[in-house]
Amino acid sequence: MSATYLSRNLGPAFTLQVWNAATEELRSDETTMLVMVVSTPAITVGNKTTNQPRKLIRNPTGNLTRNTLRNKAPLPTKTGYLSFAVPVHENPDLFVVGLNNKIIIIRWNSSENTFHPDSALLAIVDETIPSNILSYGTVDKLGRLMFGTMNFDGLKLANVSTLNFDLDLKTHISGFVWCKGIVVDPQASQVKVYLVNSETHNNLIAYKYHGKNGKIGNSKVVFDWSKQEMSGFPRRLTIDRDGKLWIALDGGHGIIQVDPNGKPKKIIQYVGLPALSVGACTFGGPNYDILFVSTMPIFHESHHGQHPQTDKGGSIFAIKGLHVQGWAPEEFRLNRFIIDSIFPETH
C-alpha cells in the first residue's frame, strides 16, 4: 500500500469526489480526471479529456474561480459557501452545485476559459430556516440528488432531503445540527443510506432506503464511534464493492475501514496520513481502486497562527494497494425538458 500526493496546498478540503478515470500523477499524456473537491473555501472540478486537469475554486474571499492545478489564475464568478458539485447525466458541460442553501446548475466547458459560466437556480433548501446551509450532496442509483444541511447557530434544525428529476424537493430526516457525511450502498439487498450524524455521538447510522420512491425508512446504529478508543471523529465517507465503508477522521490522522454488517462491528483497518484533519475519501482511477483522500490544514498557537510544516493538511493523497474497488459515481438525471428550458442550445 502506498500514498502519494495528488496535489498540495489546496486549502482546507472537506470532500473529494472522482467522476471519471484518474491517475494520481496527472500525466499530460493520459486522460485526466474529472474530480471535485469541496471545502469551506473551495470547489474543484477537473477535466475529462484535455491534457491538463482544471478546476473551479472558491478562494477565501468567497469568489468562485477557475484554475489549472499548475497555473492558478482566478476568474471570479459566484460567491458563497460551496458544498458539493455533481455532473448532469448525458451533459458533460453541466454541473449541479450546492451554494449556501441553494442548488444551482452551471454550464462550464472545462477545456475553455469561461469567466462567467451560465447558471440558474434549481431549488432553495430549508427555505424557512435561514441559518441552514448545504453541507454535502451525493446521487443515488436512479439519479436522484440526496443532500444534508448544517445549522450555523447550533440548533437541531438540519435535514436530509432529496431532489428528483422534476425538481420535487422532499425532506426525509430532521432534528440534528449537522449532516457530516452521507453515502448510498448501491448493491445491498435492501438499499441503505449511511449517515454520520452530529446528534448521535458521530455514530454511523444505517437507514432503509426505498430506491424506487426515494423514501428513507427505519434506522439503526451500525458503528458506535463512542466505543472506539481513537482520536478525532468521523466525517465524509465512501463505500467499496464489498459493502465496506471508508470513513475520514477529522482530528484522527487518517481513515478507517468499517464493516457495517459485521459482528462485532469494529474497525477492520486504519490507514494513517501525515495530516491531522482528514476531510473525505473516495475511489477513483481507471479501475476505481485508488482511494483519494482530502485533508485540511491546521493552525496552532504554538506556530504563531501558521500551518505546522510537519502537518501536510491541505493536500490530496492517492492511496494504492488497498486491494479493493469502489463504485463509479452516479450522475444527476435532470429532466431533459428542464435542461432545455434553461439552456435551449444544449440539446
C-alpha positions, 0 to 999 in steps of 0.5 A, a space after each residue: 500500500 502506498 500514498 502519494 500526493 495528488 496535489 498540495 496546498 489546496 486549502 482546507 478540503 472537506 470532500 473529494 469526489 472522482 467522476 471519471 478515470 484518474 491517475 494520481 500523477 496527472 500525466 499530460 499524456 493520459 486522460 485526466 480526471 474529472 474530480 471535485 473537491 469541496 471545502 469551506 473555501 473551495 470547489 474543484 472540478 477537473 477535466 475529462 479529456 484535455 491534457 491538463 486537469 482544471 478546476 473551479 475554486 472558491 478562494 477565501 474571499 468567497 469568489 468562485 474561480 477557475 484554475 489549472 492545478 499548475 497555473 492558478 489564475 482566478 476568474 471570479 464568478 459566484 460567491 458563497 459557501 460551496 458544498 458539493 458539485 455533481 455532473 448532469 447525466 448525458 451533459 458533460 458541460 453541466 454541473 449541479 452545485 450546492 451554494 449556501 442553501 441553494 442548488 444551482 446548475 452551471 454550464 462550464 466547458 472545462 477545456 475553455 476559459 469561461 469567466 462567467 459560466 451560465 447558471 440558474 437556480 434549481 431549488 432553495 433548501 430549508 427555505 424557512 430556516 435561514 441559518 441552514 446551509 448545504 453541507 454535502 450532496 451525493 446521487 443515488 442509483 436512479 439519479 436522484 440528488 440526496 443532500 444534508 444541511 448544517 445549522 450555523 447557530 447550533 440548533 437541531 434544525 438540519 435535514 436530509 432531503 432529496 431532489 428528483 428529476 422534476 425538481 420535487 424537493 422532499 425532506 426525509 430526516 430532521 432534528 440534528 445540527 449537522 449532516 457530516 457525511 452521507 453515502 448510498 450502498 448501491 448493491 445491498 439487498 435492501 438499499 441503505 443510506 449511511 449517515 454520520 450524524 452530529 446528534 448521535 455521538 458521530 455514530 454511523 447510522 444505517 437507514 432503509 432506503 426505498 430506491 424506487 420512491 426515494 423514501 428513507 425508512 427505519 434506522 439503526 446504529 451500525 458503528 458506535 464511534 463512542 466505543 472506539 478508543 481513537 482520536 478525532 471523529 468521523 466525517 465524509 465517507 465512501 463505500 467499496 464493492 464489498 459493502 465496506 465503508 471508508 470513513 475520514 477522521 477529522 482530528 484522527 490522522 487518517 481513515 478507517 475501514 468499517 464493516 457495517 454488517 459485521 459482528 462485532 462491528 469494529 474497525 477492520 483497518 486504519 490507514 494513517 496520513 501525515 495530516 491531522 484533519 482528514 476531510 473525505 475519501 473516495 475511489 477513483 482511477 481507471 479501475 476505481 481502486 485508488 482511494 483519494 483522500 482530502 485533508 485540511 490544514 491546521 493552525 496552532 498557537 504554538 506556530 504563531 497562527 501558521 500551518 505546522 510544516 510537519 502537518 501536510 493538511 491541505 493536500 490530496 493523497 492517492 492511496 494504492 494497494 488497498 486491494 479493493 474497488 469502489 463504485 463509479 459515481 452516479 450522475 444527476 438525471 435532470 429532466 431533459 425538458 428542464 435542461 432545455 428550458 434553461 439552456 435551449 442550445 444544449 440539446 
